[in-house]
Amino acid sequence: MHRLRSLVPSANYLFCFEAAARRRSFTAAAQELNVSQPAVSKTIRLLEHATGLKLFRRDHTRLELTAEGQRLYKETQEAFDHLHMVISSLQKKHSNDVVRVSFSAAFVQLWLLPRLKDFKAKHPDVSLRIEESSRDHQDLLEEDIDLSARLGNGKWPGIHAWRFVTEEVLPVCSPDYLKEHGPIREPADLLQHTLLIFEERHRLRLGWREWLERHSVPAARLKQDFVFTDALGSIEAAVLGQGIALGWKHLVHDHVRAGRLVFPLAESYRSGQAIHIIMPVQRAPKRGTELFRNWLIEQNVDADMLRVGKE
């Protein structure tokens, strides 16, 4: 218990005193505090009794502060002003550092979550509100999103964009799957394997048919043993040895490094496009948003992917 409570049993005594001293009226203070005038008068008497101080001189026409009352009023007002400043500053800082971000479920689960500890260690005062989105073209302003990611050339109206990672897509499977089903020597061999397919409803991404055709393998019809609605599901199924998935190299990076996935072929597809970190032009960025954007870009994902490719 703070020692002030031995002198002033309730902080409400001080709020009531400050209002009465500032307004020079118990009635006006009662209206401001939304209590009755007798309640204000009683509270002041309790404060005077607790402190042993005479704070007001009363007559029939006016209310005046005593010398002790003047001193206490000055100090109370300064203390209240200081507390107001501190709390307002903390609220503003907290508000500025809550950053709303939106990414695909695959990016959140496979890339972001394993690295969040590093960001938090560097910026413990920044809070992230992470949303998983199944759409490419969100209206960042309308949906109150501070930062997101988008695949393309980086040129979108009303959007600031920073290149994050080059798009590169290649087959991945578990080492156990490859051991059980034998080596895959060329893209055409993939047609003899279980291909883990995903079809997202609101996002256009390269699929197995397109990947095979870009490697001169006709694929008019594909056996669809497993079809997922997000790339995350197909990649995790590959980790479990259930087939071969298409893996965006930056998303499967950690699984490959840990040995949970392998590249059964050297062939990959590079679209020439890149995933960009994006922010709305019409909203001034928060401090926390800029810190998170800079941290993302500092990860140097393309260089890290090259290292994995050589391992």
C-alpha positions in Angstrom: 0.0 0.0 0.0 1.3 3.4 -0.9 2.0 5.6 2.2 -0.3 8.3 0.7 -3.3 6.2 1.6 -2.4 6.7 5.3 -3.2 10.4 4.8 -5.8 10.2 2.0 -7.9 7.0 2.3 -9.5 7.5 -1.2 -8.2 9.0 -4.4 -11.7 10.2 -4.9 -11.2 12.7 -2.1 -8.5 14.4 -4.2 -10.6 14.5 -7.4 -13.5 16.0 -5.5 -11.2 18.6 -3.8 -9.5 19.6 -7.1 -12.9 20.2 -8.8 -14.2 22.2 -5.8 -11.0 24.3 -5.5 -10.9 25.0 -9.3 -14.6 25.9 -9.5 -14.7 27.6 -6.1 -18.1 26.0 -5.6 -19.4 22.7 -4.2 -22.4 23.0 -6.4 -20.4 23.5 -9.6 -18.1 20.6 -8.6 -21.1 18.4 -7.9 -22.4 19.1 -11.4 -19.0 18.4 -13.0 -18.6 15.1 -11.1 -22.2 14.1 -11.6 -22.9 13.7 -7.9 -25.0 15.7 -5.4 -23.8 18.9 -3.7 -24.1 17.2 -0.2 -21.9 14.4 -1.4 -19.2 16.9 -2.4 -19.5 18.7 0.9 -19.2 15.4 2.9 -16.1 14.3 0.8 -14.3 17.6 1.6 -15.1 17.2 5.3 -13.7 13.6 5.2 -10.5 14.9 3.4 -10.1 17.7 6.0 -10.6 15.2 8.8 -8.1 12.7 7.4 -5.4 15.3 6.8 -6.1 17.5 9.8 -6.1 20.5 7.5 -8.6 23.3 7.0 -8.9 23.6 3.2 -11.8 26.0 2.7 -13.2 29.1 4.3 -17.0 29.1 3.9 -19.5 31.9 4.2 -23.0 32.4 2.8 -21.8 34.0 -0.4 -18.4 32.6 -1.4 -16.0 29.7 -1.0 -12.3 30.5 -0.6 -9.2 28.3 -0.2 -7.1 28.6 2.9 -3.3 28.9 2.6 -3.1 25.1 3.1 -5.9 24.7 0.6 -4.1 26.8 -2.0 -0.9 24.8 -1.5 -2.7 21.4 -1.8 -4.7 22.6 -4.8 -1.5 23.7 -6.7 0.3 20.4 -5.9 -2.8 18.3 -6.7 -3.3 20.0 -10.0 0.3 19.6 -11.0 0.2 15.9 -10.0 -3.0 15.3 -12.0 -1.6 17.2 -15.0 1.6 15.0 -14.9 -0.4 11.8 -14.6 -2.6 12.8 -17.5 0.5 13.6 -19.6 2.1 10.2 -18.8 -1.0 8.1 -19.4 -1.9 10.0 -22.6 1.7 9.5 -23.9 1.6 5.8 -23.1 -1.8 5.4 -24.8 -0.6 7.2 -27.9 2.6 5.2 -28.0 0.6 2.0 -27.6 -1.8 3.0 -30.3 1.0 3.9 -32.7 2.8 0.6 -32.1 -0.1 -1.8 -32.7 0.5 -2.9 -36.3 -2.2 -4.7 -38.3 -0.7 -7.0 -41.0 -2.3 -9.4 -43.4 -0.6 -12.3 -45.2 -1.6 -15.7 -46.7 -1.9 -18.6 -44.2 1.1 -20.3 -45.8 3.3 -17.3 -45.3 2.2 -16.8 -41.7 2.6 -20.4 -40.8 5.7 -21.4 -42.8 7.8 -18.2 -42.9 6.6 -15.6 -40.4 5.9 -17.6 -37.2 9.4 -19.2 -37.0 10.9 -15.7 -37.1 8.6 -13.6 -34.9 10.8 -14.2 -31.9 13.6 -12.3 -33.5 11.4 -9.4 -34.3 10.0 -9.3 -30.8 13.4 -9.4 -29.3 14.5 -6.4 -31.4 11.2 -4.4 -31.0 9.4 -5.5 -27.7 7.2 -2.4 -27.7 5.6 -3.2 -31.1 2.4 -5.3 -31.1 1.4 -7.2 -34.2 -2.2 -8.1 -35.1 -1.7 -10.8 -37.7 -4.6 -11.7 -40.1 -4.6 -14.5 -42.5 -6.1 -13.6 -45.8 -7.1 -15.7 -48.9 -7.2 -12.7 -51.2 -4.5 -10.9 -53.2 -6.0 -7.5 -53.7 -7.2 -6.3 -50.4 -8.2 -2.6 -49.9 -5.7 -1.8 -47.2 -7.4 1.5 -46.3 -10.9 0.1 -46.3 -9.9 -2.9 -44.2 -7.6 -0.9 -41.9 -4.5 -3.0 -42.8 -1.1 -1.3 -42.1 1.1 -3.7 -44.1 0.6 -6.7 -46.4 2.3 -8.6 -49.2 1.4 -8.9 -52.9 2.7 -10.8 -55.9 3.4 -8.8 -59.0 5.6 -6.2 -60.5 5.3 -3.8 -57.6 3.3 -1.1 -59.4 -0.1 -0.7 -58.0 -2.1 2.6 -57.6 -2.2 4.0 -54.1 0.4 1.4 -52.9 4.0 1.8 -51.7 5.8 -1.4 -52.5 9.2 -2.9 -51.5 10.6 -6.0 -53.2 10.8 -8.9 -50.7 11.5 -12.1 -52.6 11.6 -13.4 -56.1 8.9 -15.9 -57.0 10.4 -19.4 -57.6 8.3 -22.5 -57.6 9.6 -26.1 -57.6 8.4 -29.6 -56.5 9.0 -30.7 -52.9 8.5 -34.0 -51.1 9.6 -35.7 -48.0 12.9 -37.8 -48.0 10.8 -40.8 -47.0 8.4 -40.4 -49.9 11.4 -40.2 -52.3 13.0 -43.3 -50.7 9.7 -45.3 -51.0 8.8 -44.3 -54.6 12.2 -44.0 -56.2 14.1 -41.2 -57.8 12.5 -38.6 -60.1 14.8 -37.9 -63.0 12.8 -35.5 -65.1 9.6 -33.4 -64.9 7.6 -36.0 -66.9 8.2 -38.6 -64.2 6.0 -36.5 -61.9 2.9 -37.8 -63.7 3.5 -41.2 -62.1 3.4 -39.8 -58.6 0.8 -38.4 -56.2 0.6 -34.7 -56.9 -0.8 -32.6 -54.0 -3.0 -30.0 -55.6 -4.3 -26.8 -54.2 -6.9 -24.5 -55.7 -7.4 -21.2 -53.9 -10.7 -19.5 -54.5 -9.7 -15.9 -54.3 -6.0 -15.9 -55.3 -4.4 -16.8 -58.6 -1.3 -19.0 -58.1 0.7 -21.3 -60.3 -0.7 -24.8 -60.3 0.6 -28.2 -61.2 -0.8 -28.1 -64.8 0.9 -24.8 -65.5 4.2 -25.8 -63.9 4.4 -29.0 -65.9 3.5 -27.2 -69.2 6.3 -24.7 -68.6 8.6 -27.7 -68.5 7.1 -29.2 -71.8 5.1 -31.8 -70.1 1.4 -31.9 -71.4 -0.9 -32.3 -68.5 -4.5 -32.1 -69.8 -5.8 -34.2 -67.0 -4.3 -34.7 -63.5 -5.2 -37.3 -61.0 -6.7 -35.4 -58.1 -6.2 -37.6 -55.0 -5.8 -34.6 -52.7 -7.0 -31.1 -53.4 -6.4 -28.3 -50.8 -7.8 -24.8 -50.7 -4.5 -23.3 -49.6 -0.9 -24.0 -50.4 -0.2 -24.5 -46.7 -2.2 -27.7 -46.7 -0.5 -29.2 -49.7 3.0 -28.4 -48.3 2.2 -29.8 -44.9 0.9 -33.0 -46.6 4.2 -33.3 -48.4 6.0 -33.1 -45.1 4.0 -36.0 -43.9 5.0 -38.1 -47.0 1.6 -38.0 -48.7 2.8 -36.9 -52.1 4.6 -34.1 -54.0 3.6 -30.5 -53.6 4.5 -27.3 -55.4 6.6 -25.3 -53.1 7.3 -21.6 -53.2 11.0 -21.6 -52.4 10.8 -19.0 -49.6 7.9 -20.9 -48.0 9.5 -24.3 -47.9 12.9 -22.9 -47.0 12.8 -23.9 -43.3 11.4 -27.4 -44.1 14.2 -28.0 -46.6 17.0 -26.7 -44.3 15.7 -29.0 -41.5 15.6 -32.0 -43.8 11.8 -32.4 -43.7 11.5 -31.7 -47.4 13.8 -32.2 -50.4 13.8 -31.0 -54.0 13.4 -34.2 -56.1 14.2 -32.2 -59.3 16.6 -29.4 -60.0 14.0 -27.8 -62.4 12.1 -24.8 -61.0 9.9 -22.1 -62.4 10.8 -18.4 -62.1 7.9 -16.1 -63.1 10.0 -12.9 -63.2 7.6 -11.5 -60.6 8.3 -10.9 -57.0 6.4 -10.7 -53.7 6.4 -7.2 -52.4 5.8 -5.7 -49.0 3.1 -3.2 -49.4 1.6 -0.2 -47.5 -1.1 2.3 -48.4 0.1 5.6 -49.8 -2.8 7.6 -48.2 -2.0 6.7 -44.6 1.1 8.0 -42.8 2.9 4.9 -41.5 3.1 4.2 -37.8 6.5 3.9 -36.2 5.8 0.2 -35.6 4.8 -0.4 -39.2 8.1 1.0 -40.5 10.0 -1.1 -38.0 8.2 -4.2 -39.1 8.7 -3.4 -42.8 12.4 -2.8 -42.3 12.8 -6.0 -40.4 11.0 -8.0 -43.1 13.3 -6.5 -45.8 16.4 -7.1 -43.7 15.7 -10.8 -43.8 17.3 -10.9 -47.3 15.1 -13.8 -48.3 16.6 -14.2 -51.8 20.1 -14.6 -50.5 19.0 -17.1 -47.9 17.2 -19.2 -50.6 20.3 -19.3 -52.7 22.2 -20.8 -49.7 19.5 -23.5 -49.3 19.6 -24.3 -53.0 23.4 -25.1 -52.7 23.0 -27.4 -49.7 
